[in-house]
Amino acid sequence: MNHSAIISLYESQHKDKDLVEAHDHVTHQILYILEGEGECTLNKKDFYTEKDYFIIIPPETTHAITAKSKMTVLVLEFDATVLGVDVQNELVQTIFDEPRVQKLSVFDSSELRQLLRKMLYEQSHGDHFWKMALQTYMIELLFTIARSYQEITQPQDMNSLRVERLKQFIETRYFEITNAEDIANRMDMSTRYIQTIFKEYYGYTPLQYLTKIRLAAVKEMLVETNKDIISICFEVGFESIPTLYRLFKKDTGIPPNKYREITKKNNREK
């Protein structure tokens, strides 16, 4: 690792039967298997690896890799001190509590691949903000891994796990979702399937829930801020002011500006 880089991401390619001899690092490492299969030895324990597995390697962990086929690995190496004390305590310590090999869900694999692509781009072509961008994507990547690990330690049936991840995605990314196909593509499943399982668990479709979350955000911003309604509309992800007014009035019986006026007045009188 170039220690001046602090965060470094690079591709490592291996032929069938290639061996990376046992060694260790003072930095944290995450290895993501893009293709192929092999074995990874972590502190003398052997683990099987294949596509979409990732390998957590804490500092000073002796590790080795043996390729069982043509194998491509993305190696993410970083100095945790650049991420801030809270991130180190809450995320890095949780993820790197022990060396392990972990299989990602389809949804998390898609999320992680997108983050890694962004990091590779910033590292190679980014402007003068590239180091800050790497730190931002690094923290988001750690969140993805931490949540994936939490789900593994609290097993659920596959559908409930998928629908919970879908719900979580809508709640945290409501401002950037364009349509049901967008959600389905991010989960690598069909639109019909996510509609069916979500409605089965929650009683409404993903887009109905998306509207519910957006309207809740609008109500909060109408009361808690002085932002223009057009700014609020843009911020929460509605495609147009008429759409926001139509859905808001259907939900509350009154338009957004009237809701703001009445609610603020009631709050002052309490």
Summary of the structure (lengths in Angstrom):
residues: 270
radius of gyration: 22.5
end to end distance: 60.1
largest distance: 75.2
contacts: 794
relative contact order: 0.09
helix: 55%
strand: 20%
